[in-house]
């Protein structure tokens, strides 16, 4: 093998390795589709919390305490956590003794939901976990008192679409909490991470006001906002899950709850419940 061929081969290998690192490590499959992203999280689900090393005390201080304050006066608030993963936000909310609401966690990674279910088991009856993607949330308009999504927006195929969906299902006056990637790796994620002006404009375009961008972590800013409109103090957390589910196949709502599935009375589609997780995929 000549020196030129060897150098060319070496550069090709380095380029391939770099491309794979970018595609699967830095961007976690974000440019390869939501199924690839879910697959990467399925692979690491059992070790995810150990890898991330979340501190519950920090999450209570920076996430759930401000959320409880923002929802002050709302009776039995209903919270949606999009891309809930292992249940970081629900765990933090239930650690707040003053939180009297219910939480719905949604994720496309089934194994991450299994981890979340194990952690939330002590709060049975106050949470629901849904296996579903975030591009088209399976709920009617104006359903939730608060919607959150942590460390996930940049891994969505269409982040703007996800923000629009989160705003759609948020009740007037409701609270939105979302993160935006800001570290040097964000420069390698065009169309997935945004400047302050860009994220503010995106939120304003879907009816969000009182937008506040707060420093949070080395990798993320934390963004708080409210949906335009008069806030209702009558929370929705006491409603049955089936009453707020929209059939992903035909769009009908509500779904009828049976012992082992939720069933659409319009098209007949059954969505099984396995280990307390509703499979809407």
MIKERO-818688 format. One line per field, with one value per residue (C-alpha): x, y, z negated; residue in three letters; residue number from 1. Coordinates in Angstrom, 1 decimal, always signed. Each point is the difference from the previous one (the first is absolute). Layout:
// residues N
px: [X:...];
py: [Y:...];
pz: [Z:...];
r: [ALA:...];
k: [NUM:...];
// end
This chain:
// residues 281
px: [+0.0:+1.4:+0.4:-2.7:-2.5:+0.7:-0.4:-3.3:-1.3:+0.9:-1.7:-3.1:-0.1:+0.3:-2.7:-2.3:+0.7:-0.7:-3.2:-1.2:+0.9:-1.9:-3.0:-0.4:+1.8:-0.2:-3.4:-1.3:-1.5:-2.0:+0.6:-0.8:-3.6:-1.9:+0.1:+3.8:+0.0:-2.4:+2.3:+3.0:-1.8:-1.4:+3.6:+1.1:-3.2:+1.1:+3.2:-1.5:-0.4:+3.5:+1.4:-1.8:+0.4:-3.1:-0.3:-3.5:+0.6:+1.2:-3.1:-2.3:+1.6:+0.3:-2.9:-2.8:+0.0:-0.4:-2.6:-2.1:+0.3:-1.0:-3.1:-0.9:-3.8:-0.7:-2.0:+1.4:+2.2:+0.6:+3.6:+1.3:+3.7:+1.1:+2.9:-0.2:+2.8:+0.5:-2.5:+2.3:-2.8:-2.7:+2.4:+0.9:-3.7:-1.0:+2.9:-1.9:-2.5:-2.0:-0.5:-3.6:-0.2:+0.4:+2.7:+0.0:+3.4:+0.4:+3.0:+0.9:+2.5:-1.8:+2.9:+0.4:-3.7:+0.6:+2.6:-2.3:-2.8:+2.3:+0.9:-3.6:-1.7:-0.5:-2.2:-2.4:-3.2:+1.6:+2.0:-0.4:+2.7:-0.6:+2.2:-0.4:+2.0:-0.2:-0.6:-3.8:-1.0:-3.0:-2.1:-2.7:+0.8:+0.2:+0.4:+2.9:+0.7:+3.8:+2.1:+3.8:+2.7:+3.6:+3.2:-2.0:-1.0:+3.3:-0.6:-3.4:-0.3:-1.9:+0.5:-2.3:-2.8:+0.5:-0.2:-3.1:-1.6:+1.0:-1.6:-3.1:-0.7:+0.8:-3.0:-0.3:+2.2:+1.8:+3.7:+2.6:+3.5:+2.5:+3.8:+2.2:+3.5:+2.7:+3.4:+2.6:-1.7:-3.0:+2.0:+0.1:-3.8:-1.4:-3.8:-0.1:+1.6:-0.9:+1.1:-2.0:-1.6:-0.9:-1.6:-1.9:-1.4:-1.0:-1.9:-1.7:-1.1:-2.0:-1.7:+2.5:+0.6:+1.9:+3.0:+3.0:+3.3:+2.0:+3.5:-0.3:+2.9:+3.2:-1.9:-3.4:-2.1:-3.3:-2.9:-3.3:-3.1:-3.7:-2.7:-2.1:-3.4:-1.7:+1.2:-2.5:+0.5:-2.1:+2.7:-0.6:+2.0:-3.0:-1.2:+0.3:+2.8:-2.3:-1.9:+3.0:+1.5:-0.4:+0.1:+3.3:-1.6:-3.2:+0.2:-3.1:-0.3:-0.6:+1.3:-1.8:+2.0:+0.0:+2.0:+2.8:-0.4:-1.4:-2.5:-1.1:-3.8:+0.2:+2.5:+0.3:+3.8:+1.3:+3.0:+1.3:+1.2:+3.1:+1.6:-2.0:+1.3:-2.6:+1.4:-1.3:+2.6];
py: [+0.0:+3.4:+2.8:+2.1:-2.9:-0.6:+3.6:+0.2:-3.2:+1.4:+3.3:-1.9:-2.1:+3.2:+1.7:-3.0:-0.3:+3.7:-0.2:-2.9:+1.8:+3.1:-2.0:-2.3:+1.7:+3.7:+0.2:-3.4:-0.9:+3.2:+0.3:-3.6:+0.0:-0.3:-3.8:+0.0:+2.5:-2.3:-3.0:+1.8:+0.7:-3.5:-1.2:+2.2:+0.1:-2.3:+2.2:+3.4:+1.4:-1.2:+1.6:+3.4:+0.0:+2.2:+1.4:+0.0:+2.9:+2.1:-1.0:+0.9:+3.4:+0.9:-1.9:-1.1:+2.8:+2.7:-2.1:-0.3:+3.7:+0.7:-2.3:+1.6:+0.1:-2.6:-2.8:-3.4:+1.1:-2.4:+0.0:-1.5:-0.9:-0.5:-2.3:-0.9:-2.6:-1.6:+2.5:+2.8:+2.7:-2.3:-1.2:+3.6:+1.0:-2.8:+0.8:+3.3:-0.6:+3.0:-1.4:-1.4:-0.7:-2.8:-0.5:-1.6:-1.1:-0.6:-1.6:-2.0:-2.1:-2.9:-1.0:+3.5:-0.1:-3.3:+1.7:+2.9:-2.4:-1.7:+3.3:+1.4:-3.2:+1.4:+2.7:-2.3:+1.7:+3.4:-0.6:-1.6:-1.0:+0.0:-1.6:+2.5:+2.6:+3.8:+1.2:-0.5:-0.1:-2.3:+2.5:+2.6:+3.7:+1.8:-3.1:+0.6:+2.6:-0.3:-1.7:-0.7:-1.5:-0.3:-0.6:-1.3:+2.6:-0.2:-3.7:+0.4:-0.3:+3.3:+2.1:+2.8:-2.5:-1.4:+3.5:+0.7:-3.2:+0.7:+3.4:-1.5:-2.3:+2.6:+1.8:+3.8:+1.5:-3.3:-0.4:-1.3:-1.1:-1.0:-0.1:+1.2:-1.4:+2.7:-1.7:-0.3:-3.2:+2.1:+1.5:-3.5:-0.3:+2.4:+0.3:-1.7:+2.6:+3.7:+3.4:+1.9:+2.1:-3.0:-2.0:+3.0:+0.7:-3.7:+0.1:+3.3:-1.4:-2.8:+2.3:+0.0:+3.2:+1.0:-1.9:-0.2:-1.6:-1.1:-1.4:-3.6:-2.4:+0.1:-1.6:+1.6:+3.1:-0.4:+1.8:+0.9:+1.4:+0.2:-0.5:+3.1:+0.1:+0.0:-2.6:-2.3:-1.0:-3.2:-2.6:-3.0:-2.6:-1.9:-1.0:-3.6:-0.7:-1.3:+3.3:+2.0:-2.5:+0.5:-3.0:+0.2:-1.9:+2.0:+3.0:-0.9:+0.7:-1.3:-3.5:-2.7:-1.6:-3.8:-2.1:-0.6:+2.7:+3.4:-0.4:+2.5:-0.1:+1.6:-2.2:-2.9:+0.2:-1.5:+1.4:-2.5:+0.7:-1.9:+0.5:+3.2:+1.4:+0.9:-1.0:+2.5:-0.7];
pz: [+0.0:+1.0:-2.5:+1.8:-0.1:-3.7:-0.9:+2.0:-1.7:-3.4:+0.7:+1.3:-3.2:-2.2:+2.0:-0.4:-3.7:-0.4:+1.9:-2.1:-3.2:+1.2:+1.1:-3.0:-3.0:+0.4:+1.8:-1.4:+3.4:+0.2:+3.8:+0.6:-1.1:-3.3:+0.1:+0.0:-2.9:-2.0:+0.8:-1.4:-3.2:-0.2:+0.0:-2.9:-2.0:-2.9:-0.5:+1.0:-3.5:-1.0:+3.1:-0.5:-3.8:-0.6:-3.5:-1.3:-2.3:+2.9:+2.1:-2.9:-0.4:+3.7:+1.6:-2.2:-2.6:+2.7:+1.7:-3.2:-0.5:+3.7:-0.6:-3.3:-0.4:+2.7:-1.5:+0.8:+3.0:+2.8:+1.3:+3.3:+0.2:+3.6:+0.5:-3.6:+0.2:-3.4:-1.6:-1.1:-0.2:-1.4:-2.8:-0.8:-0.1:-2.3:-2.3:-0.7:-2.8:+1.2:+3.4:+0.2:+3.7:+2.5:+2.6:+3.4:+1.4:+3.7:+1.7:+3.1:-1.8:-1.6:-2.2:-1.4:-0.9:-1.8:-2.1:-0.7:-1.0:-2.6:-1.5:-0.2:-1.2:-3.5:+1.6:+1.8:+0.9:+0.4:+3.2:+3.4:+2.5:+3.7:+2.7:+2.9:+2.0:-0.5:+3.5:-0.4:-3.6:-0.6:-1.9:+0.8:-0.1:-3.3:-2.2:-2.4:-2.6:+0.6:+2.7:-0.4:+2.1:-1.3:+2.0:+2.9:+2.5:+2.0:+0.6:+1.6:+3.8:+0.1:-3.2:+1.2:+0.6:-3.6:-1.5:+1.9:-1.2:-3.6:+0.2:+1.6:-2.9:-2.6:-1.5:+0.2:-2.7:-0.4:-0.7:+2.5:-1.0:+2.7:+0.4:+2.8:+0.7:-0.4:-0.3:+2.8:+1.2:+0.9:+2.8:+1.5:-0.1:+2.6:-0.1:-3.4:-2.4:+0.1:-1.0:-2.7:+2.7:+2.1:-2.9:-1.2:+3.5:+0.3:-3.3:+0.8:+3.4:-1.8:-2.5:-2.9:-2.1:-3.1:+1.4:-2.4:+0.9:-3.0:-0.3:-1.1:+0.9:+2.0:+2.9:-0.3:-0.7:-1.8:+1.6:-1.8:+1.7:-0.1:+2.6:+0.8:-1.6:-3.3:-2.4:-1.5:-3.7:+0.5:+0.8:+2.2:-2.0:-1.3:+3.4:+1.2:+2.5:+2.7:+0.0:+1.1:+2.5:+3.7:+2.3:+2.0:+2.9:+0.5:-2.3:-2.0:-3.7:-2.7:-0.1:-2.0:-2.8:-0.4:-2.4:+2.6:+2.6:+1.1:+2.9:+2.5:+0.3:+3.5:+1.9:-2.4:-0.4:-3.3:-1.8:-2.5:-3.5:-1.0:-3.4:-0.5:+3.3:+2.7:+3.4:+2.5:+2.7];
r: [UNK:UNK:UNK:UNK:UNK:UNK:UNK:UNK:UNK:UNK:UNK:UNK:UNK:UNK:UNK:UNK:UNK:UNK:UNK:UNK:UNK:UNK:UNK:UNK:UNK:UNK:UNK:UNK:UNK:UNK:UNK:UNK:UNK:UNK:UNK:UNK:UNK:UNK:UNK:UNK:UNK:UNK:UNK:UNK:UNK:UNK:UNK:UNK:UNK:UNK:UNK:UNK:UNK:UNK:UNK:UNK:UNK:UNK:UNK:UNK:UNK:UNK:UNK:UNK:UNK:UNK:UNK:UNK:UNK:UNK:UNK:UNK:UNK:UNK:UNK:UNK:UNK:UNK:UNK:UNK:UNK:UNK:UNK:UNK:UNK:UNK:UNK:UNK:UNK:UNK:UNK:UNK:UNK:UNK:UNK:UNK:UNK:UNK:UNK:UNK:UNK:UNK:UNK:UNK:UNK:UNK:UNK:UNK:UNK:UNK:UNK:UNK:UNK:UNK:UNK:UNK:UNK:UNK:UNK:UNK:UNK:UNK:UNK:UNK:UNK:UNK:UNK:UNK:UNK:UNK:UNK:UNK:UNK:UNK:UNK:UNK:UNK:UNK:UNK:UNK:UNK:UNK:UNK:UNK:UNK:UNK:UNK:UNK:UNK:UNK:UNK:UNK:UNK:UNK:UNK:UNK:UNK:UNK:UNK:UNK:UNK:UNK:UNK:UNK:UNK:UNK:UNK:UNK:UNK:UNK:UNK:UNK:UNK:UNK:UNK:UNK:UNK:UNK:UNK:UNK:UNK:UNK:UNK:UNK:UNK:UNK:UNK:UNK:UNK:UNK:UNK:UNK:UNK:UNK:UNK:UNK:UNK:UNK:UNK:UNK:UNK:UNK:UNK:UNK:UNK:UNK:UNK:UNK:UNK:UNK:UNK:UNK:UNK:UNK:UNK:UNK:UNK:UNK:UNK:UNK:UNK:UNK:UNK:UNK:UNK:UNK:UNK:UNK:UNK:UNK:UNK:UNK:UNK:UNK:UNK:UNK:UNK:UNK:UNK:UNK:UNK:UNK:UNK:UNK:UNK:UNK:UNK:UNK:UNK:UNK:UNK:UNK:UNK:UNK:UNK:UNK:UNK:UNK:UNK:UNK:UNK:UNK:UNK:UNK:UNK:UNK:UNK:UNK:UNK:UNK:UNK:UNK:UNK:UNK:UNK:UNK:UNK:UNK:UNK:UNK:UNK];
k: [1:2:3:4:5:6:7:8:9:10:11:12:13:14:15:16:17:18:19:20:21:22:23:24:25:26:27:28:29:30:31:32:33:34:35:36:37:38:39:40:41:42:43:44:45:46:47:48:49:50:51:52:53:54:55:56:57:58:59:60:61:62:63:64:65:66:67:68:69:70:71:72:73:74:75:76:77:78:79:80:81:82:83:84:85:86:87:88:89:90:91:92:93:94:95:96:97:98:99:100:101:102:103:104:105:106:107:108:109:110:111:112:113:114:115:116:117:118:119:120:121:122:123:124:125:126:127:128:129:130:131:132:133:134:135:136:137:138:139:140:141:142:143:144:145:146:147:148:149:150:151:152:153:154:155:156:157:158:159:160:161:162:163:164:165:166:167:168:169:170:171:172:173:174:175:176:177:178:179:180:181:182:183:184:185:186:187:188:189:190:191:192:193:194:195:196:197:198:199:200:201:202:203:204:205:206:207:208:209:210:211:212:213:214:215:216:217:218:219:220:221:222:223:224:225:226:227:228:229:230:231:232:233:234:235:236:237:238:239:240:241:242:243:244:245:246:247:248:249:250:251:252:253:254:255:256:257:258:259:260:261:262:263:264:265:266:267:268:269:270:271:272:273:274:275:276:277:278:279:280:281];
// end
